[in-house]
Amino acid sequence: MVTTLVVWSVYFAWFWVDVAGQRLDGGAVLTRFLITMGISLVVMIGLNVATGVMTAKNIETPPDELERLIEARADRICFKLLEVLVPIGLIGGLLATDTIRAAFPADPAGSVALIFANGVLMAFVLTEVVRESVHIASFRMTA
Amino acid sequence: MAPPPISNTIRRLRFDHGEMTQQELADRIGMTRQTIAAIEQNKYSPSLEAAFRIAEVFGVEIGDVFQWKKAVSG
């Protein structure tokens, strides 16, 4: 969760600072996105492998009933959150389309698409952070 | 969230069976130690299947492991 929070916070902070400064560069955003994605994957896979080795837990062991219950609860909460965040992002984006086009006269369509895509991506990342938080809190409370 | 109105004797049964650890019990019924700890502390009610498996490990009836706390009528 800390990885997701730190890595993606930096990415989104950088992106929205670029948007606020009206200097969006599609190529640079894509590069930063790929680097962020790469770091996330490497850190998460590394941590999972390290945890598996340290706890001697077989990675292929299926979750037991309490773990499944907690995962289901976290998924349910996140689905509800996504149901709220995605429409807000899309409606907000639609309402702001003219403003975005006016702010980026060099590439209005590309800028609108980039901001839309990153808005939706931000909703997904936020949901994932909430999901992992629910996971951790539930395990702490029950186990 | 209020704890389920069920008590259990898993801790005593583990003690009576050669001080079996939570991990050993968990391994024998295909659960994690954390889940056994949650059941033992009455923070989680296991499924009927898991309850039978726990009773089977100790060689007792399910009612000897889990007891329903009858509500006090007022």
Backbone of each chain as ProteinMPNN parsed JSONL, in Angstrom:
{"seq_chain_A": "MVTTLVVWSVYFAWFWVDVAGQRLDGGAVLTRFLITMGISLVVMIGLNVATGVMTAKNIETPPDELERLIEARADRICFKLLEVLVPIGLIGGLLATDTIRAAFPADPAGSVALIFANGVLMAFVLTEVVRESVHIASFRMTA", "coords_chain_A": {"N_chain_A": [[0.834, -1.194, 0.0], [1.944, 1.193, 0.817], [3.846, 1.466, -1.149], [2.244, 1.798, -3.456], [0.956, 4.157, -2.733], [3.092, 6.044, -2.414], [4.582, 5.92, -4.883], [2.618, 6.368, -6.896], [1.552, 8.765, -5.995], [3.594, 10.573, -6.434], [3.699, 10.423, -9.219], [1.105, 11.379, -9.954], [1.136, 13.902, -8.74], [3.136, 15.174, -10.172], [1.968, 15.1, -12.698], [-0.417, 16.682, -12.362], [0.71, 19.07, -11.63], [1.964, 19.746, -13.996], [-0.33, 20.054, -15.567], [-1.549, 22.214, -14.279], [0.391, 24.103, -14.801], [0.068, 24.37, -17.473], [1.617, 22.899, -19.345], [1.549, 20.377, -20.74], [2.966, 17.371, -21.858], [2.598, 14.818, -23.933], [4.336, 12.654, -24.552], [6.223, 12.749, -22.477], [4.567, 12.305, -20.297], [3.68, 9.721, -20.852], [6.103, 8.327, -20.676], [6.734, 8.755, -17.966], [4.557, 7.451, -16.857], [5.018, 4.781, -17.63], [7.44, 4.309, -16.295], [6.609, 4.62, -13.643], [4.728, 2.568, -13.457], [6.418, 0.387, -13.911], [8.156, 0.572, -11.672], [6.289, 0.152, -9.624], [5.424, -2.487, -10.184], [7.84, -3.965, -9.98], [8.601, -3.463, -7.29], [6.33, -4.45, -5.914], [6.194, -7.166, -6.723], [8.687, -8.0, -5.824], [8.405, -7.547, -3.037], [6.335, -9.349, -2.461], [7.524, -11.81, -3.075], [9.638, -11.759, -1.24], [8.189, -11.705, 1.173], [6.922, -14.175, 0.978], [9.13, -15.894, 1.125], [10.2, -15.227, 3.639], [8.105, -15.861, 5.412], [7.769, -18.44, 4.863], [5.618, -19.236, 3.409], [3.632, -20.904, 1.106], [3.264, -19.597, -2.042], [1.298, -20.36, -3.773], [-0.699, -21.281, -2.171], [-4.106, -21.365, -1.531], [-6.278, -18.663, -0.419], [-7.661, -18.752, 2.888], [-10.93, -19.213, 4.495], [-11.444, -16.92, 6.105], [-9.708, -15.044, 5.041], [-10.745, -14.886, 2.474], [-13.244, -13.821, 3.055], [-12.555, -11.305, 4.076], [-11.294, -10.216, 1.841], [-13.459, -10.164, 0.089], [-15.098, -8.33, 1.38], [-13.505, -6.02, 1.233], [-13.378, -5.744, -1.545], [-16.062, -5.244, -2.102], [-16.512, -2.767, -0.85], [-14.744, -1.195, -2.326], [-15.808, -1.405, -4.871], [-18.158, 0.003, -4.58], [-17.065, 2.501, -4.065], [-15.763, 3.005, -6.491], [-17.989, 3.141, -8.118], [-18.911, 5.611, -7.418], [-16.716, 7.371, -7.784], [-15.876, 7.13, -10.536], [-18.108, 8.06, -12.203], [-18.156, 10.709, -11.175], [-15.643, 11.635, -11.965], [-15.872, 11.401, -14.778], [-18.119, 13.015, -15.404], [-17.245, 15.442, -14.327], [-15.009, 15.801, -15.939], [-16.225, 16.055, -18.458], [-17.67, 18.424, -18.093], [-15.565, 20.131, -17.806], [-14.323, 20.151, -20.224], [-14.314, 22.213, -22.225], [-12.879, 24.208, -20.941], [-10.416, 22.942, -20.637], [-9.679, 22.561, -23.313], [-9.403, 25.2, -24.092], [-7.282, 25.942, -22.521], [-5.161, 24.512, -23.497], [-4.206, 25.166, -26.312], [-2.451, 24.237, -28.273], [-2.624, 21.449, -28.492], [-5.486, 20.498, -28.176], [-7.304, 18.26, -28.223], [-5.678, 16.056, -27.555], [-4.8, 16.833, -25.031], [-7.187, 16.893, -23.568], [-7.848, 14.186, -23.695], [-5.651, 13.066, -22.332], [-5.967, 14.168, -19.752], [-8.469, 13.188, -19.051], [-7.94, 10.397, -19.099], [-5.99, 10.202, -17.088], [-7.444, 11.096, -14.931], [-9.351, 9.053, -14.61], [-7.577, 6.964, -14.157], [-6.505, 7.82, -11.752], [-8.717, 7.532, -10.11], [-8.912, 4.752, -10.069], [-6.458, 4.054, -8.86], [-6.725, 5.295, -6.37], [-8.871, 3.849, -5.408], [-7.67, 1.353, -5.19], [-5.815, 1.851, -3.178], [-7.562, 2.343, -1.056], [-8.746, -0.176, -0.938], [-6.613, -1.812, -0.153], [-6.118, -0.65, 2.312], [-8.474, -1.245, 3.705], [-8.233, -3.972, 3.756], [-5.888, -4.321, 5.368], [-6.75, -3.09, 7.758], [-8.943, -4.731, 8.403], [-7.699, -7.213, 8.804], [-6.092, -6.581, 10.981], [-8.048, -6.069, 12.873], [-9.419, -8.483, 13.159], [-7.644, -10.706, 13.103]], "CA_chain_A": [[0.0, 0.0, 0.0], [2.857, 2.348, 0.895], [4.441, 1.585, -2.486], [1.23, 2.394, -4.34], [0.713, 5.534, -2.3], [4.249, 6.907, -2.677], [4.94, 5.958, -6.303], [1.575, 7.013, -7.703], [1.38, 10.154, -5.552], [4.607, 11.35, -7.157], [3.27, 10.491, -10.623], [-0.052, 12.272, -10.123], [1.538, 15.262, -8.363], [3.891, 15.674, -11.336], [1.017, 15.292, -13.804], [-1.317, 17.811, -12.121], [1.534, 20.3, -11.657], [2.09, 20.032, -15.436], [-1.635, 20.544, -16.037], [-1.733, 23.567, -13.72], [1.33, 24.992, -15.481], [-0.297, 24.338, -18.903], [2.737, 22.411, -20.169], [1.392, 18.925, -20.886], [3.706, 16.742, -22.946], [2.121, 13.433, -23.981], [5.466, 11.722, -24.54], [6.809, 12.732, -21.13], [3.583, 11.673, -19.396], [3.721, 8.279, -21.123], [7.356, 7.809, -20.117], [6.608, 8.727, -16.498], [3.573, 6.41, -16.531], [5.674, 3.471, -17.763], [8.426, 4.18, -15.212], [5.851, 4.418, -12.397], [4.165, 1.218, -13.53], [7.547, -0.541, -13.758], [8.607, 0.588, -10.265], [5.221, -0.493, -8.826], [5.448, -3.935, -10.409], [9.076, -4.545, -9.43], [8.551, -3.41, -5.814], [5.283, -5.336, -5.404], [6.596, -8.571, -6.93], [9.802, -8.232, -4.911], [7.899, -7.655, -1.657], [5.567, -10.596, -2.345], [8.475, -12.935, -3.041], [10.351, -11.672, 0.04], [7.259, -12.119, 2.229], [6.738, -15.618, 0.827], [10.333, -16.576, 1.609], [10.362, -14.98, 5.078], [7.075, -16.534, 6.213], [7.76, -19.822, 4.376], [4.252, -19.521, 2.959], [3.553, -21.257, -0.298], [2.557, -18.534, -2.764], [0.126, -20.934, -4.453], [-1.713, -21.677, -1.194], [-5.28, -20.513, -1.69], [-6.66, -17.994, 0.823], [-8.667, -19.503, 3.64], [-12.255, -18.577, 4.478], [-11.408, -15.571, 6.681], [-9.049, -14.182, 4.055], [-11.709, -14.668, 1.377], [-14.284, -12.934, 3.576], [-11.982, -9.954, 4.16], [-11.099, -9.746, 0.464], [-14.778, -9.867, -0.478], [-15.567, -7.079, 2.002], [-12.71, -4.933, 0.658], [-13.809, -5.582, -2.941], [-17.402, -4.643, -2.105], [-16.361, -1.346, -0.511], [-14.076, -0.536, -3.447], [-16.728, -1.338, -6.012], [-19.058, 1.122, -4.295], [-16.272, 3.724, -4.217], [-15.576, 3.206, -7.934], [-19.288, 3.559, -8.664], [-19.059, 7.044, -7.146], [-15.592, 8.142, -8.327], [-15.789, 7.155, -12.007], [-19.054, 9.054, -12.748], [-17.74, 12.075, -10.807], [-14.527, 11.967, -12.848], [-16.323, 11.559, -16.162], [-18.987, 14.205, -15.507], [-16.368, 16.594, -14.104], [-14.199, 15.957, -17.148], [-17.082, 16.572, -19.545], [-17.973, 19.831, -17.799], [-14.343, 20.939, -17.91], [-13.707, 19.956, -21.546], [-14.069, 23.492, -22.908], [-11.806, 24.901, -20.214], [-9.154, 22.254, -20.956], [-9.354, 22.865, -24.722], [-8.936, 26.593, -24.166], [-6.0, 26.07, -21.815], [-4.092, 23.847, -24.267], [-4.539, 25.39, -27.734], [-1.524, 23.513, -29.149], [-3.138, 20.088, -28.704], [-6.663, 20.419, -27.286], [-7.868, 16.895, -28.128], [-4.726, 15.214, -26.825], [-4.79, 17.243, -23.625], [-8.443, 16.427, -22.961], [-7.734, 12.724, -23.545], [-4.676, 12.787, -21.266], [-6.53, 14.521, -18.442], [-9.535, 12.194, -18.819], [-7.324, 9.095, -18.796], [-5.337, 10.263, -15.788], [-8.51, 11.218, -13.927], [-9.896, 7.706, -14.391], [-6.482, 6.191, -13.549], [-6.403, 8.264, -10.361], [-9.836, 6.909, -9.398], [-8.56, 3.339, -9.87], [-5.357, 3.957, -7.886], [-7.299, 5.651, -5.067], [-9.676, 2.694, -4.995], [-6.745, 0.284, -4.79], [-5.264, 2.225, -1.866], [-8.636, 2.107, -0.078], [-8.921, -1.631, -0.841], [-5.518, -2.345, 0.656], [-6.301, -0.148, 3.682], [-9.554, -2.048, 4.303], [-7.598, -5.279, 3.954], [-4.992, -4.259, 6.527], [-7.55, -2.799, 8.958], [-9.752, -5.913, 8.729], [-6.823, -8.247, 9.367], [-5.675, -6.135, 12.314], [-9.184, -6.139, 13.797], [-9.889, -9.85, 13.404], [-6.599, -11.715, 13.328]], "C_chain_A": [[0.877, 1.256, 0.0], [3.491, 2.591, -0.473], [3.479, 2.301, -3.425], [1.07, 3.875, -4.025], [1.86, 6.462, -2.71], [4.48, 7.069, -4.179], [3.893, 6.713, -7.121], [1.296, 8.443, -7.264], [2.363, 11.049, -6.297], [4.171, 11.538, -8.613], [2.143, 11.513, -10.81], [0.292, 13.717, -9.755], [2.227, 15.921, -9.56], [2.908, 16.018, -12.47], [0.159, 16.54, -13.576], [-0.559, 19.131, -12.035], [1.726, 20.728, -13.11], [0.802, 20.625, -15.986], [-1.831, 21.982, -15.56], [-0.811, 24.567, -14.426], [1.108, 25.051, -16.989], [0.875, 23.918, -19.789], [2.687, 20.883, -20.267], [2.171, 18.418, -22.089], [3.36, 15.25, -22.921], [3.225, 12.402, -23.861], [6.047, 11.586, -23.143], [5.859, 12.044, -20.147], [3.615, 10.159, -19.576], [4.972, 7.652, -20.513], [7.251, 7.687, -18.592], [5.637, 7.628, -16.057], [4.232, 5.032, -16.569], [6.686, 3.246, -16.655], [7.706, 3.875, -13.894], [5.297, 3.006, -12.333], [5.259, 0.184, -13.276], [7.995, -0.621, -12.31], [7.58, -0.147, -9.395], [5.32, -2.008, -8.942], [6.666, -4.584, -9.752], [9.015, -4.583, -7.906], [7.524, -4.403, -5.283], [5.653, -6.81, -5.567], [7.727, -8.925, -5.963], [9.328, -8.425, -3.482], [7.133, -8.961, -1.46], [6.481, -11.803, -2.236], [9.195, -12.947, -1.691], [9.454, -12.136, 1.186], [7.061, -13.628, 2.196], [7.912, -16.399, 1.382], [10.451, -16.447, 3.13], [9.344, -15.744, 5.922], [6.948, -17.998, 5.821], [6.368, -20.222, 3.895], [4.271, -19.829, 1.466], [2.685, -20.229, -1.022], [1.277, -19.076, -3.408], [-0.951, -21.406, -3.476], [-2.932, -20.772, -1.337], [-5.645, -19.834, -0.37], [-7.709, -18.807, 1.572], [-9.95, -18.681, 3.756], [-12.263, -17.171, 5.072], [-10.773, -14.591, 5.704], [-10.0, -13.868, 2.897], [-12.799, -13.694, 1.806], [-13.788, -11.487, 3.603], [-11.778, -9.381, 2.761], [-12.425, -9.355, -0.168], [-15.319, -8.551, 0.069], [-14.833, -5.883, 1.391], [-13.139, -4.665, -0.789], [-15.152, -4.871, -3.022], [-17.318, -3.136, -1.835], [-15.755, -0.594, -1.696], [-14.975, -0.414, -4.663], [-17.684, -0.162, -5.82], [-18.33, 2.462, -4.494], [-16.062, 4.045, -5.694], [-16.86, 3.699, -8.586], [-19.515, 5.048, -8.463], [-17.976, 7.837, -7.887], [-15.586, 8.247, -9.854], [-16.824, 8.118, -12.609], [-18.657, 10.485, -12.417], [-16.621, 12.537, -11.741], [-14.98, 12.249, -14.272], [-17.178, 12.81, -16.328], [-18.158, 15.471, -15.327], [-15.521, 16.881, -15.339], [-14.997, 16.548, -18.292], [-17.372, 18.059, -19.341], [-16.752, 20.723, -18.022], [-13.702, 20.871, -19.294], [-13.359, 21.273, -22.232], [-12.919, 24.256, -22.266], [-10.455, 24.288, -20.579], [-8.716, 22.603, -22.384], [-8.793, 24.282, -24.859], [-7.551, 26.748, -23.542], [-4.839, 25.453, -22.598], [-4.37, 23.978, -25.77], [-3.642, 24.6, -28.7], [-2.042, 22.111, -29.462], [-4.366, 19.879, -27.811], [-7.195, 18.989, -27.122], [-6.976, 15.985, -27.301], [-4.726, 15.535, -25.336], [-6.041, 16.762, -22.897], [-8.351, 14.915, -22.696], [-6.797, 12.368, -22.405], [-5.273, 13.043, -19.889], [-7.653, 13.548, -18.072], [-8.92, 10.874, -18.341], [-6.684, 9.106, -17.415], [-6.335, 10.435, -14.652], [-9.066, 9.847, -13.579], [-8.834, 6.831, -13.702], [-6.347, 6.539, -12.066], [-7.516, 7.637, -9.525], [-9.504, 5.444, -9.09], [-7.464, 3.183, -8.798], [-5.88, 4.255, -6.477], [-8.115, 4.483, -4.51], [-8.789, 1.559, -4.498], [-6.141, 0.57, -3.415], [-6.299, 1.962, -0.776], [-8.803, 0.607, 0.15], [-7.835, -2.245, 0.074], [-5.633, -1.886, 2.109], [-7.373, -0.964, 4.409], [-9.025, -3.434, 4.664], [-6.791, -5.289, 5.257], [-5.801, -4.05, 7.802], [-8.35, -4.024, 9.378], [-8.893, -7.001, 9.359], [-6.391, -7.871, 10.785], [-6.811, -6.317, 13.32], [-9.596, -7.576, 14.126], [-8.776, -10.817, 13.778], [-5.494, -11.206, 14.251]], "O_chain_A": [[0.606, 2.231, -0.7], [3.658, 3.73, -0.908], [3.839, 3.269, -4.095], [1.052, 4.724, -4.916], [1.632, 7.528, -3.282], [4.564, 8.185, -4.69], [4.225, 7.579, -7.93], [0.849, 9.257, -8.073], [2.012, 12.145, -6.735], [4.253, 12.633, -9.17], [2.201, 12.38, -11.681], [-0.204, 14.651, -10.385], [1.941, 17.066, -9.91], [3.005, 17.068, -13.106], [0.015, 17.366, -14.478], [-1.114, 20.19, -12.331], [1.661, 21.915, -13.428], [0.827, 21.575, -16.769], [-2.226, 22.856, -16.332], [-1.176, 25.726, -14.625], [1.867, 25.705, -17.704], [1.103, 24.502, -20.849], [3.646, 20.191, -19.924], [2.059, 18.953, -23.192], [3.769, 14.518, -22.02], [3.08, 11.4, -23.161], [6.329, 10.484, -22.673], [6.295, 11.294, -19.273], [3.582, 9.404, -18.604], [4.909, 6.581, -19.908], [7.623, 6.67, -18.007], [5.846, 6.963, -15.042], [4.038, 4.217, -15.668], [6.796, 2.14, -16.126], [8.122, 3.004, -13.13], [5.379, 2.334, -11.305], [5.061, -0.773, -12.526], [8.195, -1.709, -11.769], [7.942, -0.958, -8.543], [5.303, -2.724, -7.94], [6.554, -5.601, -9.068], [9.336, -5.602, -7.294], [7.794, -5.119, -4.319], [5.448, -7.608, -4.652], [7.734, -10.0, -5.363], [9.776, -9.338, -2.788], [7.261, -9.608, -0.421], [6.257, -12.701, -1.424], [9.348, -13.999, -1.07], [9.899, -12.871, 2.067], [7.033, -14.284, 3.237], [7.734, -17.431, 2.029], [10.758, -17.417, 3.824], [9.667, -16.219, 7.011], [6.119, -18.722, 6.375], [5.986, -21.39, 3.963], [4.86, -19.093, 0.673], [1.525, -20.017, -0.667], [0.298, -18.349, -3.569], [-2.003, -21.882, -3.902], [-2.808, -19.549, -1.272], [-5.35, -20.375, 0.696], [-8.545, -19.471, 0.958], [-10.051, -17.592, 3.191], [-13.007, -16.311, 4.601], [-11.232, -13.459, 5.553], [-10.053, -12.741, 2.405], [-13.227, -12.845, 1.024], [-14.502, -10.566, 3.207], [-12.054, -8.206, 2.519], [-12.515, -8.349, -0.872], [-15.915, -7.759, -0.661], [-15.447, -4.865, 1.07], [-13.251, -3.513, -1.208], [-15.368, -4.015, -3.88], [-17.969, -2.337, -2.508], [-16.194, 0.506, -2.032], [-14.906, 0.572, -5.398], [-17.984, 0.572, -6.761], [-18.897, 3.421, -5.018], [-16.166, 5.2, -6.108], [-16.839, 4.55, -9.475], [-20.227, 5.681, -9.243], [-18.268, 8.841, -8.536], [-15.325, 9.316, -10.406], [-16.457, 8.932, -13.456], [-18.793, 11.379, -13.252], [-16.634, 13.661, -12.242], [-14.533, 13.21, -14.898], [-16.991, 13.576, -17.273], [-18.327, 16.447, -16.058], [-15.336, 18.032, -15.736], [-14.52, 17.427, -19.009], [-17.327, 18.849, -20.284], [-16.874, 21.896, -18.375], [-12.65, 21.469, -19.516], [-12.256, 21.439, -22.755], [-12.098, 24.868, -22.95], [-9.476, 25.0, -20.802], [-7.548, 22.9, -22.634], [-7.858, 24.536, -25.619], [-6.75, 27.575, -23.977], [-3.681, 25.817, -22.395], [-4.73, 22.997, -26.421], [-4.048, 24.329, -29.83], [-1.905, 21.641, -30.592], [-4.294, 19.166, -26.81], [-7.501, 18.563, -26.009], [-7.455, 15.234, -26.452], [-4.66, 14.642, -24.491], [-5.972, 16.288, -21.763], [-8.722, 14.433, -21.626], [-7.095, 11.483, -21.602], [-5.108, 12.238, -18.972], [-7.771, 13.138, -16.918], [-9.325, 10.314, -17.322], [-6.811, 8.144, -16.658], [-6.098, 9.971, -13.537], [-9.233, 9.514, -12.406], [-9.143, 6.064, -12.79], [-6.105, 5.666, -11.233], [-7.297, 7.255, -8.375], [-9.777, 4.955, -7.994], [-7.536, 2.298, -7.945], [-5.533, 3.568, -5.516], [-8.061, 4.171, -3.32], [-9.109, 0.89, -3.516], [-5.975, -0.333, -2.595], [-5.975, 1.432, 0.287], [-8.979, 0.163, 1.285], [-8.118, -3.072, 0.941], [-5.294, -2.63, 3.029], [-7.207, -1.326, 5.574], [-9.327, -3.983, 5.724], [-6.984, -6.143, 6.123], [-5.582, -4.732, 8.804], [-8.435, -4.333, 10.567], [-9.302, -7.638, 10.33], [-6.331, -8.721, 11.674], [-6.575, -6.674, 14.475], [-10.063, -7.856, 15.23], [-8.946, -11.652, 14.666], [-4.545, -11.935, 14.537]]}, "seq_chain_B": "MAPPPISNTIRRLRFDHGEMTQQELADRIGMTRQTIAAIEQNKYSPSLEAAFRIAEVFGVEIGDVFQWKKAVSG", "coords_chain_B": {"N_chain_B": [[-18.24, -3.971, 15.891], [-20.337, -6.419, 17.307], [-19.239, -9.3, 19.126], [-19.704, -12.696, 17.927], [-22.402, -14.722, 19.305], [-21.11, -17.031, 20.368], [-19.146, -19.352, 22.056], [-15.923, -20.914, 22.548], [-13.798, -23.806, 22.999], [-11.268, -24.12, 22.108], [-8.684, -23.337, 22.839], [-8.249, -24.695, 25.271], [-8.551, -27.307, 24.372], [-6.409, -27.483, 22.614], [-4.346, -27.315, 24.421], [-4.797, -29.627, 25.865], [-4.133, -31.478, 23.978], [-1.325, -32.146, 23.805], [-0.226, -29.569, 23.939], [-0.699, -28.327, 21.489], [0.188, -26.142, 18.855], [-1.153, -23.034, 17.523], [-0.439, -22.797, 14.894], [0.06, -25.455, 14.14], [-2.503, -26.559, 14.351], [-3.777, -24.972, 12.466], [-2.422, -25.748, 10.116], [-3.296, -28.379, 9.938], [-5.966, -28.177, 9.295], [-6.009, -26.687, 7.054], [-5.893, -23.855, 7.18], [-4.967, -20.422, 8.007], [-2.666, -19.348, 10.579], [-3.473, -16.976, 11.669], [-6.215, -16.973, 11.248], [-7.041, -19.065, 12.881], [-6.349, -17.948, 15.325], [-8.132, -15.807, 15.377], [-10.572, -17.171, 15.473], [-10.307, -18.517, 17.895], [-10.183, -16.386, 19.669], [-12.723, -15.581, 19.526], [-13.4, -13.727, 17.589], [-14.144, -14.254, 15.107], [-16.502, -16.269, 13.458], [-16.255, -19.538, 12.436], [-16.848, -21.352, 9.32], [-19.32, -23.963, 8.947], [-18.13, -26.25, 7.965], [-15.396, -25.829, 8.572], [-15.593, -25.788, 11.327], [-16.359, -28.426, 11.873], [-14.063, -29.685, 10.958], [-12.152, -28.789, 12.801], [-13.152, -29.935, 15.145], [-12.815, -32.589, 14.446], [-10.039, -32.846, 14.346], [-9.411, -32.755, 17.065], [-10.76, -34.944, 17.897], [-13.323, -34.873, 18.973], [-16.85, -34.108, 19.592], [-18.622, -31.619, 17.686], [-20.043, -29.922, 19.329], [-18.571, -29.966, 21.614], [-16.556, -28.319, 21.075], [-17.529, -25.857, 20.119], [-19.835, -23.627, 21.6], [-23.123, -22.456, 21.889], [-24.074, -19.324, 23.053], [-26.632, -18.886, 25.144], [-29.236, -16.495, 24.974], [-30.0, -14.214, 27.583], [-33.145, -14.072, 28.878], [-35.243, -11.328, 29.555]], "CA_chain_B": [[-19.14, -5.093, 15.637], [-20.444, -7.286, 18.48], [-18.744, -10.659, 18.854], [-20.791, -13.67, 17.756], [-22.783, -15.324, 20.589], [-20.588, -18.401, 20.38], [-17.856, -19.482, 22.751], [-15.248, -22.146, 22.112], [-12.812, -24.366, 23.944], [-10.108, -24.51, 21.287], [-7.439, -23.136, 23.576], [-8.098, -25.8, 26.226], [-8.361, -28.54, 23.597], [-5.019, -27.489, 22.114], [-3.498, -27.603, 25.577], [-4.985, -31.049, 26.212], [-3.549, -32.318, 22.922], [0.125, -31.942, 23.738], [0.06, -28.149, 23.724], [-0.663, -28.087, 20.036], [0.243, -24.701, 18.556], [-2.171, -22.547, 16.575], [0.057, -23.083, 13.545], [-0.158, -26.881, 13.863], [-3.937, -26.738, 14.107], [-4.068, -24.312, 11.182], [-1.899, -26.6, 9.037], [-4.084, -29.62, 9.82], [-7.292, -27.947, 8.693], [-5.859, -25.863, 5.848], [-6.168, -22.438, 7.429], [-3.788, -19.695, 8.466], [-2.604, -19.212, 12.034], [-4.243, -15.781, 12.032], [-7.642, -17.327, 11.284], [-7.244, -19.853, 14.106], [-6.301, -16.998, 16.445], [-9.391, -15.038, 15.355], [-11.65, -18.068, 15.93], [-10.057, -18.785, 19.309], [-10.512, -15.176, 20.435], [-14.142, -15.301, 19.29], [-13.57, -12.555, 16.72], [-14.65, -14.745, 13.829], [-17.192, -17.568, 13.527], [-15.87, -20.299, 11.244], [-17.917, -22.043, 8.591], [-19.678, -25.258, 9.551], [-17.108, -27.225, 7.542], [-14.183, -25.598, 9.362], [-15.899, -26.182, 12.705], [-16.271, -29.897, 11.915], [-12.652, -30.075, 10.797], [-11.47, -28.533, 14.078], [-13.611, -30.984, 16.079], [-12.214, -33.86, 13.994], [-8.621, -32.857, 14.763], [-9.338, -33.051, 18.496], [-11.473, -36.193, 18.147], [-14.492, -34.63, 19.834], [-18.031, -33.634, 18.862], [-18.562, -30.174, 17.409], [-20.596, -29.233, 20.495], [-17.544, -29.875, 22.653], [-15.629, -27.251, 20.667], [-18.268, -24.588, 20.04], [-21.067, -23.585, 22.388], [-23.986, -21.297, 21.646], [-24.385, -18.625, 24.306], [-28.074, -18.608, 25.162], [-29.564, -15.129, 25.399], [-30.705, -14.138, 28.868], [-34.432, -13.404, 28.643], [-35.577, -10.435, 30.657]], "C_chain_B": [[-19.141, -6.033, 16.848], [-19.922, -8.684, 18.151], [-19.906, -11.629, 18.711], [-21.118, -14.344, 19.089], [-22.37, -16.796, 20.67], [-19.272, -18.405, 21.159], [-17.192, -20.768, 22.265], [-14.184, -22.558, 23.114], [-11.528, -24.773, 23.222], [-8.803, -24.403, 22.074], [-7.188, -24.307, 24.536], [-7.822, -27.11, 25.484], [-6.936, -28.627, 23.041], [-4.076, -27.884, 23.234], [-3.563, -29.092, 25.926], [-4.373, -31.989, 25.172], [-2.067, -31.973, 22.744], [0.536, -30.523, 23.435], [0.261, -27.852, 22.236], [-0.65, -26.577, 19.765], [-0.88, -24.329, 17.585], [-1.753, -22.884, 15.147], [-0.174, -24.544, 13.169], [-1.623, -27.145, 13.548], [-4.318, -26.162, 12.739], [-3.622, -25.195, 10.013], [-2.777, -27.839, 8.834], [-5.454, -29.396, 9.207], [-7.225, -26.994, 7.493], [-6.259, -24.411, 6.028], [-4.874, -21.739, 7.826], [-3.835, -19.593, 9.987], [-3.452, -18.033, 12.492], [-5.732, -16.099, 12.144], [-7.948, -18.142, 12.538], [-7.265, -18.92, 15.315], [-7.616, -16.211, 16.524], [-10.554, -15.886, 15.863], [-11.528, -18.259, 17.442], [-10.452, -17.589, 20.185], [-11.958, -14.732, 20.214], [-14.371, -14.039, 18.457], [-14.155, -12.963, 15.379], [-15.304, -16.102, 14.033], [-16.857, -18.367, 12.278], [-17.076, -20.901, 10.538], [-18.181, -23.379, 9.287], [-18.614, -26.307, 9.217], [-15.834, -27.079, 8.379], [-14.397, -26.035, 10.808], [-15.807, -27.705, 12.852], [-14.826, -30.363, 11.805], [-11.884, -29.899, 12.113], [-11.847, -29.632, 15.087], [-12.953, -32.32, 15.735], [-10.749, -33.969, 14.434], [-8.499, -33.263, 16.225], [-10.072, -34.349, 18.861], [-12.655, -36.028, 19.083], [-15.677, -34.204, 18.963], [-17.935, -32.117, 18.695], [-19.063, -29.35, 18.603], [-19.614, -29.127, 21.647], [-16.542, -28.764, 22.334], [-16.34, -25.89, 20.693], [-19.561, -24.683, 20.847], [-21.822, -22.305, 22.09], [-24.317, -20.65, 22.984], [-25.861, -18.261, 24.273], [-28.324, -17.197, 25.68], [-30.335, -15.176, 26.712], [-32.015, -13.385, 28.647], [-34.785, -12.539, 29.847], [-36.949, -10.052, 30.622]], "O_chain_B": [[-18.081, -6.401, 17.355], [-20.13, -9.192, 17.049], [-20.969, -11.422, 19.296], [-20.229, -14.525, 19.921], [-23.171, -17.673, 20.995], [-18.402, -17.561, 20.939], [-17.839, -21.61, 21.641], [-13.738, -21.772, 23.95], [-10.8, -25.658, 23.673], [-7.935, -25.27, 21.983], [-6.081, -24.839, 24.611], [-6.984, -27.912, 25.897], [-6.337, -29.702, 23.003], [-3.144, -28.666, 23.046], [-2.555, -29.727, 26.235], [-4.126, -33.16, 25.459], [-1.63, -31.565, 21.667], [1.533, -30.292, 22.752], [1.234, -27.228, 21.812], [-1.403, -25.828, 20.387], [-1.469, -25.185, 16.925], [-2.586, -23.212, 14.301], [-0.552, -24.851, 12.038], [-1.947, -27.861, 12.601], [-5.065, -26.767, 11.97], [-4.357, -25.366, 9.041], [-2.977, -28.29, 7.707], [-6.045, -30.325, 8.656], [-8.254, -26.551, 6.982], [-6.881, -23.809, 5.152], [-3.827, -22.37, 7.965], [-4.892, -19.732, 10.603], [-4.071, -18.073, 13.555], [-6.427, -15.572, 13.013], [-8.978, -17.941, 13.181], [-8.09, -19.076, 16.216], [-8.143, -15.981, 17.613], [-11.417, -15.396, 16.591], [-12.515, -18.174, 18.172], [-10.979, -17.753, 21.286], [-12.366, -13.656, 20.653], [-15.394, -13.368, 18.595], [-14.606, -12.118, 14.607], [-14.746, -16.98, 14.692], [-17.146, -17.92, 11.168], [-18.177, -20.95, 11.086], [-17.383, -23.854, 10.096], [-18.244, -27.131, 10.053], [-15.264, -28.069, 8.837], [-13.493, -26.584, 11.438], [-15.251, -28.211, 13.827], [-14.415, -31.312, 12.472], [-11.075, -30.747, 12.49], [-10.991, -30.181, 15.781], [-12.58, -33.086, 16.624], [-10.285, -35.035, 14.839], [-7.601, -34.021, 16.592], [-10.008, -34.796, 20.006], [-12.96, -36.913, 19.882], [-15.531, -33.971, 17.763], [-17.259, -31.431, 19.461], [-18.586, -28.244, 18.86], [-19.788, -28.307, 22.549], [-15.782, -28.326, 23.198], [-15.815, -24.909, 21.22], [-20.281, -25.679, 20.784], [-21.246, -21.218, 22.042], [-24.772, -21.309, 23.919], [-26.288, -17.429, 23.472], [-27.73, -16.756, 26.664], [-31.189, -16.035, 26.931], [-32.009, -12.211, 28.278], [-34.647, -12.957, 30.997], [-37.401, -9.297, 31.484]]}, "name": "protein", "num_of_chains": 2, "seq": "MVTTLVVWSVYFAWFWVDVAGQRLDGGAVLTRFLITMGISLVVMIGLNVATGVMTAKNIETPPDELERLIEARADRICFKLLEVLVPIGLIGGLLATDTIRAAFPADPAGSVALIFANGVLMAFVLTEVVRESVHIASFRMTAMAPPPISNTIRRLRFDHGEMTQQELADRIGMTRQTIAAIEQNKYSPSLEAAFRIAEVFGVEIGDVFQWKKAVSG"}
